[in-house]
Amino acid sequence: MGKFGSCVLSKAEINVESLDVSTIIQHAVKTNDIKFLISEIKRVWLHHLPLRQQIVDLRERYAIDWIPGEDVLRVMMGDRGHIVCTLKLDTDYPSCSVITLVKVEGLHEDRDVNSVKPPYDNPSLEEWLYFLEEEFGKP
């Protein structure tokens, strides 16, 4: 209890690894602002939810590894999954659909990753994965 019997926010945890709210929690604990904590986590969650659902849906069709702290998605393609493509998503994805192929591992020949991209503007994550599957084959 704080001064005069008031409540004190001393700790908060979120059990969703892909949702980094550590700075929000630190600020809310420091300022003892529960209203801020709830509203900011809600805001971040609502922004995060569409991407989280998209990742869940894509995992049903593709061998992917989502690294949320880096906004990176790795997907296995090609014969027996020997080709691994690394995509970097804009921090505002999906509201800003900028996705960049940053690396392709496991190819027998050198290939400029800048030349590997879907033939249309601002492809979604699903469109990127479909394109990479067409380009390199299914695992």
N, CA, C and O atoms as a GROMACS GRO file, in nm:
protein
  556
    1MET      N    1   0.084  -0.118   0.000
    1MET     CA    2   0.000   0.000   0.000
    1MET      C    3   0.089   0.125   0.000
    1MET      O    4   0.196   0.127   0.060
    2GLY      N    5   0.043   0.225  -0.066
    2GLY     CA    6   0.115   0.350  -0.070
    2GLY      C    7   0.073   0.440   0.044
    2GLY      O    8   0.016   0.395   0.144
    3LYS      N    9   0.101   0.565   0.029
    3LYS     CA   10   0.062   0.664   0.130
    3LYS      C   11  -0.089   0.661   0.152
    3LYS      O   12  -0.166   0.652   0.057
    4PHE      N   13  -0.128   0.668   0.274
    4PHE     CA   14  -0.268   0.681   0.311
    4PHE      C   15  -0.356   0.567   0.257
    4PHE      O   16  -0.474   0.587   0.230
    5GLY      N   17  -0.297   0.448   0.241
    5GLY     CA   18  -0.374   0.332   0.201
    5GLY      C   19  -0.404   0.322   0.052
    5GLY      O   20  -0.484   0.237   0.012
    6SER      N   21  -0.344   0.404  -0.031
    6SER     CA   22  -0.369   0.395  -0.176
    6SER      C   23  -0.290   0.279  -0.235
    6SER      O   24  -0.190   0.236  -0.178
    7CYS      N   25  -0.335   0.229  -0.348
    7CYS     CA   26  -0.268   0.117  -0.415
    7CYS      C   27  -0.146   0.167  -0.492
    7CYS      O   28  -0.142   0.279  -0.541
    8VAL      N   29  -0.046   0.078  -0.501
    8VAL     CA   30   0.076   0.109  -0.573
    8VAL      C   31   0.100  -0.001  -0.676
    8VAL      O   32   0.101  -0.119  -0.642
    9LEU      N   33   0.119   0.038  -0.799
    9LEU     CA   34   0.154  -0.055  -0.905
    9LEU      C   35   0.303  -0.086  -0.893
    9LEU      O   36   0.387   0.001  -0.916
   10SER      N   37   0.335  -0.209  -0.856
   10SER     CA   38   0.475  -0.242  -0.834
   10SER      C   39   0.530  -0.338  -0.939
   10SER      O   40   0.652  -0.351  -0.953
   11LYS      N   41   0.442  -0.405  -1.013
   11LYS     CA   42   0.488  -0.502  -1.111
   11LYS      C   43   0.373  -0.536  -1.206
   11LYS      O   44   0.257  -0.533  -1.166
   12ALA      N   45   0.406  -0.566  -1.330
   12ALA     CA   46   0.307  -0.613  -1.427
   12ALA      C   47   0.379  -0.704  -1.526
   12ALA      O   48   0.496  -0.682  -1.558
   13GLU      N   49   0.308  -0.804  -1.573
   13GLU     CA   50   0.364  -0.898  -1.671
   13GLU      C   51   0.261  -0.928  -1.778
   13GLU      O   52   0.141  -0.929  -1.752
   14ILE      N   53   0.309  -0.952  -1.897
   14ILE     CA   54   0.225  -0.994  -2.009
   14ILE      C   55   0.281  -1.127  -2.058
   14ILE      O   56   0.402  -1.140  -2.077
   15ASN      N   57   0.196  -1.225  -2.077
   15ASN     CA   58   0.244  -1.358  -2.116
   15ASN      C   59   0.240  -1.383  -2.267
   15ASN      O   60   0.224  -1.497  -2.310
   16VAL      N   61   0.254  -1.280  -2.344
   16VAL     CA   62   0.258  -1.292  -2.490
   16VAL      C   63   0.398  -1.249  -2.534
   16VAL      O   64   0.429  -1.130  -2.537
   17GLU      N   65   0.481  -1.348  -2.568
   17GLU     CA   66   0.621  -1.318  -2.603
   17GLU      C   67   0.635  -1.224  -2.721
   17GLU      O   68   0.729  -1.145  -2.728
   18SER      N   69   0.543  -1.233  -2.814
   18SER     CA   70   0.554  -1.152  -2.935
   18SER      C   71   0.511  -1.007  -2.914
   18SER      O   72   0.518  -0.926  -3.007
   19LEU      N   73   0.466  -0.974  -2.795
   19LEU     CA   74   0.419  -0.839  -2.766
   19LEU      C   75   0.513  -0.774  -2.665
   19LEU      O   76   0.506  -0.803  -2.545
   20ASP      N   77   0.600  -0.686  -2.713
   20ASP     CA   78   0.695  -0.620  -2.625
   20ASP      C   79   0.634  -0.493  -2.568
   20ASP      O   80   0.618  -0.393  -2.637
   21VAL      N   81   0.599  -0.500  -2.440
   21VAL     CA   82   0.540  -0.385  -2.372
   21VAL      C   83   0.624  -0.345  -2.251
   21VAL      O   84   0.575  -0.280  -2.159
   22SER      N   85   0.749  -0.385  -2.250
   22SER     CA   86   0.835  -0.361  -2.134
   22SER      C   87   0.848  -0.212  -2.102
   22SER      O   88   0.846  -0.174  -1.984
   23THR      N   89   0.862  -0.127  -2.202
   23THR     CA   90   0.876   0.016  -2.173
   23THR      C   91   0.745   0.075  -2.120
   23THR      O   92   0.746   0.165  -2.036
   24ILE      N   93   0.634   0.024  -2.168
   24ILE     CA   94   0.503   0.069  -2.117
   24ILE      C   95   0.491   0.031  -1.970
   24ILE      O   96   0.450   0.112  -1.888
   25ILE      N   97   0.526  -0.092  -1.938
   25ILE     CA   98   0.517  -0.140  -1.800
   25ILE      C   99   0.610  -0.059  -1.710
   25ILE      O  100   0.571  -0.016  -1.601
   26GLN      N  101   0.734  -0.038  -1.756
   26GLN     CA  102   0.829   0.040  -1.676
   26GLN      C  103   0.775   0.179  -1.645
   26GLN      O  104   0.783   0.226  -1.532
   27HIS      N  105   0.721   0.245  -1.746
   27HIS     CA  106   0.667   0.380  -1.727
   27HIS      C  107   0.547   0.378  -1.631
   27HIS      O  108   0.535   0.462  -1.543
   28ALA      N  109   0.457   0.280  -1.650
   28ALA     CA  110   0.338   0.272  -1.566
   28ALA      C  111   0.374   0.245  -1.421
   28ALA      O  112   0.314   0.302  -1.330
   29VAL      N  113   0.472   0.158  -1.396
   29VAL     CA  114   0.516   0.129  -1.260
   29VAL      C  115   0.581   0.253  -1.200
   29VAL      O  116   0.555   0.290  -1.085
   30LYS      N  117   0.667   0.317  -1.279
   30LYS     CA  118   0.738   0.437  -1.230
   30LYS      C  119   0.640   0.548  -1.193
   30LYS      O  120   0.660   0.618  -1.093
   31THR      N  121   0.536   0.565  -1.273
   31THR     CA  122   0.442   0.674  -1.250
   31THR      C  123   0.316   0.629  -1.174
   31THR      O  124   0.228   0.710  -1.144
   32ASN      N  125   0.310   0.498  -1.144
   32ASN     CA  126   0.196   0.439  -1.074
   32ASN      C  127   0.065   0.471  -1.148
   32ASN      O  128  -0.035   0.510  -1.088
   33ASP      N  129   0.068   0.452  -1.280
   33ASP     CA  130  -0.044   0.491  -1.364
   33ASP      C  131  -0.108   0.367  -1.428
   33ASP      O  132  -0.070   0.326  -1.538
   34ILE      N  133  -0.205   0.310  -1.359
   34ILE     CA  134  -0.272   0.189  -1.408
   34ILE      C  135  -0.354   0.219  -1.532
   34ILE      O  136  -0.359   0.137  -1.624
   35LYS      N  137  -0.418   0.334  -1.536
   35LYS     CA  138  -0.499   0.372  -1.652
   35LYS      C  139  -0.411   0.378  -1.778
   35LYS      O  140  -0.450   0.329  -1.884
   36PHE      N  141  -0.293   0.439  -1.766
   36PHE     CA  142  -0.198   0.444  -1.878
   36PHE      C  143  -0.159   0.303  -1.920
   36PHE      O  144  -0.157   0.271  -2.039
   37LEU      N  145  -0.128   0.218  -1.822
   37LEU     CA  146  -0.085   0.081  -1.850
   37LEU      C  147  -0.191   0.008  -1.932
   37LEU      O  148  -0.160  -0.052  -2.035
   38ILE      N  149  -0.314   0.013  -1.888
   38ILE     CA  150  -0.422  -0.059  -1.957
   38ILE      C  151  -0.447  -0.002  -2.095
   38ILE      O  152  -0.459  -0.077  -2.192
   39SER      N  153  -0.456   0.129  -2.106
   39SER     CA  154  -0.488   0.189  -2.237
   39SER      C  155  -0.375   0.167  -2.338
   39SER      O  156  -0.401   0.142  -2.455
   40GLU      N  157  -0.249   0.176  -2.294
   40GLU     CA  158  -0.137   0.157  -2.386
   40GLU      C  159  -0.123   0.011  -2.428
   40GLU      O  160  -0.095  -0.018  -2.544
   41ILE      N  161  -0.142  -0.080  -2.335
   41ILE     CA  162  -0.135  -0.222  -2.372
   41ILE      C  163  -0.248  -0.256  -2.467
   41ILE      O  164  -0.229  -0.333  -2.562
   42LYS      N  165  -0.365  -0.201  -2.444
   42LYS     CA  166  -0.477  -0.223  -2.535
   42LYS      C  167  -0.444  -0.169  -2.674
   42LYS      O  168  -0.470  -0.236  -2.774
   43ARG      N  169  -0.388  -0.049  -2.679
   43ARG     CA  170  -0.352   0.011  -2.808
   43ARG      C  171  -0.251  -0.075  -2.883
   43ARG      O  172  -0.268  -0.102  -3.002
   44VAL      N  173  -0.146  -0.118  -2.813
   44VAL     CA  174  -0.042  -0.200  -2.875
   44VAL      C  175  -0.099  -0.336  -2.917
   44VAL      O  176  -0.067  -0.386  -3.024
   45TRP      N  177  -0.183  -0.393  -2.833
   45TRP     CA  178  -0.243  -0.524  -2.864
   45TRP      C  179  -0.329  -0.515  -2.990
   45TRP      O  180  -0.321  -0.602  -3.077
   46LEU      N  181  -0.412  -0.411  -3.000
   46LEU     CA  182  -0.498  -0.397  -3.117
   46LEU      C  183  -0.417  -0.376  -3.245
   46LEU      O  184  -0.458  -0.418  -3.352
   47HIS      N  185  -0.302  -0.312  -3.232
   47HIS     CA  186  -0.212  -0.296  -3.347
   47HIS      C  187  -0.145  -0.429  -3.380
   47HIS      O  188  -0.123  -0.460  -3.498
   48HIS      N  189  -0.113  -0.507  -3.279
   48HIS     CA  190  -0.039  -0.632  -3.292
   48HIS      C  191  -0.127  -0.748  -3.338
   48HIS      O  192  -0.079  -0.838  -3.407
   49LEU      N  193  -0.253  -0.747  -3.301
   49LEU     CA  194  -0.343  -0.860  -3.324
   49LEU      C  195  -0.354  -0.904  -3.470
   49LEU      O  196  -0.347  -1.024  -3.495
   50PRO      N  197  -0.370  -0.815  -3.567
   50PRO     CA  198  -0.380  -0.861  -3.706
   50PRO      C  199  -0.256  -0.938  -3.752
   50PRO      O  200  -0.269  -1.039  -3.821
   51LEU      N  201  -0.137  -0.891  -3.716
   51LEU     CA  202  -0.015  -0.962  -3.754
   51LEU      C  203  -0.008  -1.097  -3.684
   51LEU      O  204   0.027  -1.198  -3.746
   52ARG      N  205  -0.040  -1.099  -3.557
   52ARG     CA  206  -0.039  -1.225  -3.482
   52ARG      C  207  -0.132  -1.327  -3.546
   52ARG      O  208  -0.095  -1.444  -3.560
   53GLN      N  209  -0.251  -1.285  -3.584
   53GLN     CA  210  -0.347  -1.376  -3.648
   53GLN      C  211  -0.296  -1.422  -3.784
   53GLN      O  212  -0.314  -1.537  -3.822
   54GLN      N  213  -0.234  -1.330  -3.856
   54GLN     CA  214  -0.179  -1.366  -3.987
   54GLN      C  215  -0.069  -1.470  -3.972
   54GLN      O  216  -0.062  -1.564  -4.052
   55ILE      N  217   0.017  -1.456  -3.873
   55ILE     CA  218   0.124  -1.553  -3.848
   55ILE      C  219   0.064  -1.690  -3.814
   55ILE      O  220   0.109  -1.792  -3.866
   56VAL      N  221  -0.037  -1.692  -3.729
   56VAL     CA  222  -0.103  -1.818  -3.692
   56VAL      C  223  -0.160  -1.885  -3.818
   56VAL      O  224  -0.141  -2.005  -3.837
   57ASP      N  225  -0.227  -1.809  -3.901
   57ASP     CA  226  -0.286  -1.865  -4.023
   57ASP      C  227  -0.178  -1.915  -4.119
   57ASP      O  228  -0.193  -2.023  -4.178
   58LEU      N  229  -0.071  -1.839  -4.136
   58LEU     CA  230   0.035  -1.878  -4.229
   58LEU      C  231   0.111  -2.002  -4.182
   58LEU      O  232   0.162  -2.078  -4.264
   59ARG      N  233   0.120  -2.022  -4.051
   59ARG     CA  234   0.188  -2.140  -3.998
   59ARG      C  235   0.118  -2.270  -4.037
   59ARG      O  236   0.179  -2.377  -4.035
   60GLU      N  237  -0.009  -2.261  -4.072
   60GLU     CA  238  -0.082  -2.380  -4.116
   60GLU      C  239  -0.038  -2.424  -4.255
   60GLU      O  240  -0.057  -2.540  -4.292
   61ARG      N  241   0.019  -2.332  -4.333
   61ARG     CA  242   0.057  -2.363  -4.470
   61ARG      C  243   0.207  -2.359  -4.497
   61ARG      O  244   0.254  -2.419  -4.594
   62TYR      N  245   0.282  -2.289  -4.412
   62TYR     CA  246   0.424  -2.271  -4.438
   62TYR      C  247   0.505  -2.301  -4.312
   62TYR      O  248   0.456  -2.288  -4.200
   63ALA      N  249   0.630  -2.342  -4.333
   63ALA     CA  250   0.722  -2.364  -4.221
   63ALA      C  251   0.790  -2.230  -4.193
   63ALA      O  252   0.889  -2.194  -4.257
   64ILE      N  253   0.735  -2.157  -4.095
   64ILE     CA  254   0.786  -2.023  -4.067
   64ILE      C  255   0.828  -2.010  -3.921
   64ILE      O  256   0.780  -2.081  -3.833
   65ASP      N  257   0.919  -1.917  -3.901
   65ASP     CA  258   0.966  -1.882  -3.768
   65ASP      C  259   0.957  -1.731  -3.756
   65ASP      O  260   1.026  -1.659  -3.828
   66TRP      N  261   0.873  -1.683  -3.665
   66TRP     CA  262   0.853  -1.540  -3.644
   66TRP      C  263   0.940  -1.494  -3.530
   66TRP      O  264   0.932  -1.549  -3.420
   67ILE      N  265   1.023  -1.392  -3.552
   67ILE     CA  266   1.110  -1.335  -3.450
   67ILE      C  267   1.060  -1.194  -3.424
   67ILE      O  268   1.104  -1.098  -3.488
   68PRO      N  269   0.965  -1.180  -3.330
   68PRO     CA  270   0.896  -1.052  -3.312
   68PRO      C  271   0.983  -0.936  -3.270
   68PRO      O  272   0.960  -0.824  -3.315
   69GLY      N  273   1.082  -0.958  -3.186
   69GLY     CA  274   1.166  -0.848  -3.141
   69GLY      C  275   1.247  -0.785  -3.252
   69GLY      O  276   1.293  -0.672  -3.240
   70GLU      N  277   1.264  -0.859  -3.361
   70GLU     CA  278   1.340  -0.810  -3.476
   70GLU      C  279   1.251  -0.781  -3.597
   70GLU      O  280   1.300  -0.733  -3.699
   71ASP      N  281   1.122  -0.810  -3.585
   71ASP     CA  282   1.027  -0.796  -3.698
   71ASP      C  283   1.075  -0.876  -3.819
   71ASP      O  284   1.069  -0.829  -3.932
   72VAL      N  285   1.121  -0.997  -3.792
   72VAL     CA  286   1.177  -1.084  -3.896
   72VAL      C  287   1.098  -1.214  -3.902
   72VAL      O  288   1.060  -1.271  -3.800
   73LEU      N  289   1.074  -1.259  -4.025
   73LEU     CA  290   1.010  -1.387  -4.047
   73LEU      C  291   1.101  -1.471  -4.134
   73LEU      O  292   1.147  -1.426  -4.239
   74ARG      N  293   1.125  -1.594  -4.090
   74ARG     CA  294   1.208  -1.687  -4.170
   74ARG      C  295   1.116  -1.797  -4.219
   74ARG      O  296   1.032  -1.848  -4.144
   75VAL      N  297   1.131  -1.833  -4.344
   75VAL     CA  298   1.045  -1.936  -4.404
   75VAL      C  299   1.132  -2.036  -4.480
   75VAL      O  300   1.224  -1.999  -4.552
   76MET      N  301   1.099  -2.164  -4.461
   76MET     CA  302   1.170  -2.271  -4.531
   76MET      C  303   1.102  -2.297  -4.664
   76MET      O  304   0.980  -2.309  -4.670
   77MET      N  305   1.182  -2.307  -4.770
   77MET     CA  306   1.132  -2.333  -4.903
   77MET      C  307   1.220  -2.436  -4.971
   77MET      O  308   1.321  -2.478  -4.915
   78GLY      N  309   1.182  -2.476  -5.091
   78GLY     CA  310   1.265  -2.563  -5.171
   78GLY      C  311   1.263  -2.707  -5.125
   78GLY      O  312   1.199  -2.742  -5.026
   79ASP      N  313   1.333  -2.790  -5.199
   79ASP     CA  314   1.341  -2.933  -5.172
   79ASP      C  315   1.387  -2.960  -5.030
   79ASP      O  316   1.498  -2.923  -4.992
   80ARG      N  317   1.302  -3.023  -4.952
   80ARG     CA  318   1.329  -3.058  -4.811
   80ARG      C  319   1.359  -2.936  -4.723
   80ARG      O  320   1.421  -2.949  -4.618
   81GLY      N  321   1.314  -2.819  -4.764
   81GLY     CA  322   1.329  -2.699  -4.682
   81GLY      C  323   1.471  -2.649  -4.670
   81GLY      O  324   1.506  -2.582  -4.573
   82HIS      N  325   1.556  -2.682  -4.768
   82HIS     CA  326   1.696  -2.641  -4.762
   82HIS      C  327   1.717  -2.493  -4.791
   82HIS      O  328   1.825  -2.439  -4.765
   83ILE      N  329   1.617  -2.428  -4.845
   83ILE     CA  330   1.628  -2.285  -4.874
   83ILE      C  331   1.552  -2.210  -4.765
   83ILE      O  332   1.434  -2.236  -4.740
   84VAL      N  333   1.621  -2.118  -4.701
   84VAL     CA  334   1.558  -2.039  -4.594
   84VAL      C  335   1.561  -1.892  -4.637
   84VAL      O  336   1.667  -1.834  -4.660
   85CYS      N  337   1.442  -1.835  -4.646
   85CYS     CA  338   1.428  -1.695  -4.683
   85CYS      C  339   1.396  -1.614  -4.558
   85CYS      O  340   1.313  -1.654  -4.477
   86THR      N  341   1.463  -1.501  -4.543
   86THR     CA  342   1.441  -1.413  -4.430
   86THR      C  343   1.378  -1.284  -4.480
   86THR      O  344   1.433  -1.214  -4.565
   87LEU      N  345   1.259  -1.255  -4.425
   87LEU     CA  346   1.186  -1.133  -4.460
   87LEU      C  347   1.186  -1.038  -4.341
   87LEU      O  348   1.169  -1.080  -4.227
   88LYS      N  349   1.205  -0.911  -4.369
   88LYS     CA  350   1.199  -0.806  -4.266
   88LYS      C  351   1.071  -0.728  -4.288
   88LYS      O  352   1.046  -0.677  -4.397
   89LEU      N  353   0.989  -0.721  -4.183
   89LEU     CA  354   0.863  -0.648  -4.190
   89LEU      C  355   0.882  -0.511  -4.128
   89LEU      O  356   0.955  -0.495  -4.030
   90ASP      N  357   0.815  -0.412  -4.185
   90ASP     CA  358   0.815  -0.279  -4.126
   90ASP      C  359   0.752  -0.287  -3.987
   90ASP      O  360   0.661  -0.366  -3.966
   91THR      N  361   0.800  -0.207  -3.895
   91THR     CA  362   0.748  -0.213  -3.758
   91THR      C  363   0.599  -0.180  -3.752
   91THR      O  364   0.533  -0.218  -3.655
   92ASP      N  365   0.546  -0.112  -3.852
   92ASP     CA  366   0.403  -0.078  -3.855
   92ASP      C  367   0.320  -0.177  -3.936
   92ASP      O  368   0.202  -0.154  -3.958
   93TYR      N  369   0.382  -0.288  -3.979
   93TYR     CA  370   0.306  -0.388  -4.054
   93TYR      C  371   0.195  -0.443  -3.964
   93TYR      O  372   0.221  -0.466  -3.846
   94PRO      N  373   0.076  -0.464  -4.011
   94PRO     CA  374   0.030  -0.461  -4.149
   94PRO      C  375  -0.025  -0.326  -4.196
   94PRO      O  376  -0.060  -0.313  -4.313
   95SER      N  377  -0.034  -0.226  -4.108
   95SER     CA  378  -0.086  -0.096  -4.154
   95SER      C  379   0.006  -0.034  -4.258
   95SER      O  380  -0.040   0.042  -4.344
   96CYS      N  381   0.133  -0.065  -4.253
   96CYS     CA  382   0.228  -0.024  -4.356
   96CYS      C  383   0.289  -0.154  -4.409
   96CYS      O  384   0.367  -0.219  -4.340
   97SER      N  385   0.254  -0.191  -4.531
   97SER     CA  386   0.292  -0.325  -4.579
   97SER      C  387   0.428  -0.328  -4.648
   97SER      O  388   0.441  -0.384  -4.757
   98VAL      N  389   0.528  -0.269  -4.586
   98VAL     CA  390   0.662  -0.275  -4.642
   98VAL      C  391   0.731  -0.401  -4.589
   98VAL      O  392   0.756  -0.415  -4.470
   99ILE      N  393   0.761  -0.491  -4.681
   99ILE     CA  394   0.829  -0.616  -4.650
   99ILE      C  395   0.948  -0.627  -4.742
   99ILE      O  396   0.938  -0.601  -4.862
  100THR      N  397   1.062  -0.665  -4.686
  100THR     CA  398   1.185  -0.673  -4.765
  100THR      C  399   1.247  -0.811  -4.746
  100THR      O  400   1.260  -0.860  -4.634
  101LEU      N  401   1.286  -0.871  -4.856
  101LEU     CA  402   1.363  -0.995  -4.850
  101LEU      C  403   1.506  -0.957  -4.821
  101LEU      O  404   1.570  -0.888  -4.902
  102VAL      N  405   1.560  -1.000  -4.706
  102VAL     CA  406   1.694  -0.959  -4.667
  102VAL      C  407   1.798  -1.068  -4.688
  102VAL      O  408   1.918  -1.039  -4.698
  103LYS      N  409   1.752  -1.194  -4.696
  103LYS     CA  410   1.851  -1.301  -4.711
  103LYS      C  411   1.784  -1.426  -4.768
  103LYS      O  412   1.669  -1.456  -4.736
  104VAL      N  413   1.859  -1.497  -4.852
  104VAL     CA  414   1.817  -1.628  -4.900
  104VAL      C  415   1.936  -1.720  -4.878
  104VAL      O  416   2.043  -1.700  -4.937
  105GLU      N  417   1.917  -1.821  -4.795
  105GLU     CA  418   2.024  -1.916  -4.764
  105GLU      C  419   1.992  -2.051  -4.828
  105GLU      O  420   1.876  -2.092  -4.834
  106GLY      N  421   2.096  -2.120  -4.874
  106GLY     CA  422   2.079  -2.255  -4.924
  106GLY      C  423   2.069  -2.268  -5.075
  106GLY      O  424   2.049  -2.378  -5.127
  107LEU      N  425   2.083  -2.157  -5.146
  107LEU     CA  426   2.081  -2.164  -5.292
  107LEU      C  427   2.215  -2.215  -5.343
  107LEU      O  428   2.319  -2.190  -5.282
  108HIS      N  429   2.212  -2.287  -5.454
  108HIS     CA  430   2.336  -2.337  -5.512
  108HIS      C  431   2.410  -2.229  -5.591
  108HIS      O  432   2.532  -2.235  -5.608
  109GLU      N  433   2.335  -2.130  -5.637
  109GLU     CA  434   2.398  -2.022  -5.712
  109GLU      C  435   2.380  -1.891  -5.636
  109GLU      O  436   2.286  -1.876  -5.558
  110ASP      N  437   2.472  -1.797  -5.659
  110ASP     CA  438   2.456  -1.665  -5.599
  110ASP      C  439   2.342  -1.593  -5.667
  110ASP      O  440   2.324  -1.601  -5.789
  111ARG      N  441   2.265  -1.524  -5.586
  111ARG     CA  442   2.151  -1.451  -5.640
  111ARG      C  443   2.133  -1.323  -5.561
  111ARG      O  444   2.137  -1.324  -5.438
  112ASP      N  445   2.114  -1.214  -5.630
  112ASP     CA  446   2.093  -1.085  -5.566
  112ASP      C  447   1.952  -1.083  -5.507
  112ASP      O  448   1.853  -1.091  -5.581
  113VAL      N  449   1.941  -1.073  -5.374
  113VAL     CA  450   1.809  -1.075  -5.310
  113VAL      C  451   1.723  -0.956  -5.353
  113VAL      O  452   1.600  -0.963  -5.347
  114ASN      N  453   1.785  -0.849  -5.394
  114ASN     CA  454   1.709  -0.732  -5.439
  114ASN      C  455   1.630  -0.760  -5.567
  114ASN      O  456   1.533  -0.691  -5.598
  115SER      N  457   1.673  -0.862  -5.642
  115SER     CA  458   1.604  -0.896  -5.766
  115SER      C  459   1.490  -0.997  -5.742
  115SER      O  460   1.414  -1.027  -5.833
  116VAL      N  461   1.480  -1.047  -5.620
  116VAL     CA  462   1.376  -1.145  -5.587
  116VAL      C  463   1.264  -1.074  -5.514
  116VAL      O  464   1.275  -1.045  -5.395
  117LYS      N  465   1.156  -1.047  -5.584
  117LYS     CA  466   1.040  -0.984  -5.520
  117LYS      C  467   0.918  -1.005  -5.608
  117LYS      O  468   0.928  -1.018  -5.730
  118PRO      N  469   0.802  -1.008  -5.544
  118PRO     CA  470   0.679  -1.025  -5.621
  118PRO      C  471   0.663  -0.914  -5.724
  118PRO      O  472   0.711  -0.802  -5.705
  119PRO      N  473   0.597  -0.947  -5.835
  119PRO     CA  474   0.587  -0.850  -5.945
  119PRO      C  475   0.479  -0.744  -5.928
  119PRO      O  476   0.431  -0.689  -6.028
  120TYR      N  477   0.439  -0.715  -5.805
  120TYR     CA  478   0.337  -0.612  -5.784
  120TYR      C  479   0.374  -0.528  -5.664
  120TYR      O  480   0.458  -0.567  -5.582
  121ASP      N  481   0.312  -0.412  -5.654
  121ASP     CA  482   0.345  -0.315  -5.549
  121ASP      C  483   0.288  -0.357  -5.414
  121ASP      O  484   0.178  -0.410  -5.406
  122ASN      N  485   0.365  -0.332  -5.308
  122ASN     CA  486   0.324  -0.353  -5.169
  122ASN      C  487   0.258  -0.488  -5.144
  122ASN      O  488   0.144  -0.493  -5.096
  123PRO      N  489   0.328  -0.598  -5.175
  123PRO     CA  490   0.267  -0.729  -5.150
  123PRO      C  491   0.251  -0.754  -5.000
  123PRO      O  492   0.332  -0.709  -4.919
  124SER      N  493   0.145  -0.826  -4.965
  124SER     CA  494   0.122  -0.865  -4.826
  124SER      C  495   0.217  -0.978  -4.789
  124SER      O  496   0.288  -1.031  -4.875
  125LEU      N  497   0.219  -1.013  -4.665
  125LEU     CA  498   0.303  -1.124  -4.619
  125LEU      C  499   0.261  -1.253  -4.686
  125LEU      O  500   0.346  -1.331  -4.729
  126GLU      N  501   0.133  -1.277  -4.696
  126GLU     CA  502   0.083  -1.397  -4.763
  126GLU      C  503   0.125  -1.400  -4.910
  126GLU      O  504   0.163  -1.504  -4.962
  127GLU      N  505   0.118  -1.285  -4.976
  127GLU     CA  506   0.160  -1.278  -5.116
  127GLU      C  507   0.309  -1.304  -5.130
  127GLU      O  508   0.352  -1.368  -5.226
  128TRP      N  509   0.389  -1.252  -5.035
  128TRP     CA  510   0.533  -1.278  -5.036
  128TRP      C  511   0.560  -1.428  -5.025
  128TRP      O  512   0.640  -1.483  -5.101
  129LEU      N  513   0.495  -1.494  -4.931
  129LEU     CA  514   0.520  -1.637  -4.911
  129LEU      C  515   0.476  -1.719  -5.031
  129LEU      O  516   0.544  -1.814  -5.070
  130TYR      N  517   0.364  -1.684  -5.090
  130TYR     CA  518   0.319  -1.753  -5.211
  130TYR      C  519   0.421  -1.733  -5.323
  130TYR      O  520   0.454  -1.828  -5.394
  131PHE      N  521   0.470  -1.611  -5.339
  131PHE     CA  522   0.571  -1.582  -5.442
  131PHE      C  523   0.698  -1.664  -5.418
  131PHE      O  524   0.753  -1.722  -5.512
  132LEU      N  525   0.746  -1.667  -5.293
  132LEU     CA  526   0.869  -1.742  -5.263
  132LEU      C  527   0.849  -1.892  -5.287
  132LEU      O  528   0.941  -1.961  -5.330
  133GLU      N  529   0.731  -1.941  -5.259
  133GLU     CA  530   0.700  -2.082  -5.285
  133GLU      C  531   0.704  -2.110  -5.434
  133GLU      O  532   0.755  -2.214  -5.477
  134GLU      N  533   0.650  -2.018  -5.514
  134GLU     CA  534   0.654  -2.033  -5.661
  134GLU      C  535   0.799  -2.023  -5.711
  134GLU      O  536   0.839  -2.094  -5.804
  135GLU      N  537   0.875  -1.935  -5.650
  135GLU     CA  538   1.015  -1.910  -5.692
  135GLU      C  539   1.108  -2.026  -5.656
  135GLU      O  540   1.192  -2.066  -5.738
  136PHE      N  541   1.095  -2.079  -5.536
  136PHE     CA  542   1.191  -2.178  -5.484
  136PHE      C  543   1.131  -2.317  -5.460
  136PHE      O  544   1.205  -2.411  -5.433
  137GLY      N  545   1.002  -2.330  -5.470
  137GLY     CA  546   0.936  -2.459  -5.451
  137GLY      C  547   0.895  -2.482  -5.307
  137GLY      O  548   0.941  -2.414  -5.215
  138LYS      N  549   0.808  -2.581  -5.290
  138LYS     CA  550   0.760  -2.616  -5.156
  138LYS      C  551   0.866  -2.698  -5.084
  138LYS      O  552   0.945  -2.768  -5.147
  139PRO      N  553   0.868  -2.688  -4.950
  139PRO     CA  554   0.963  -2.772  -4.876
  139PRO      C  555   0.925  -2.918  -4.880
  139PRO      O  556   0.994  -3.002  -4.823
   0.00000   0.00000   0.00000
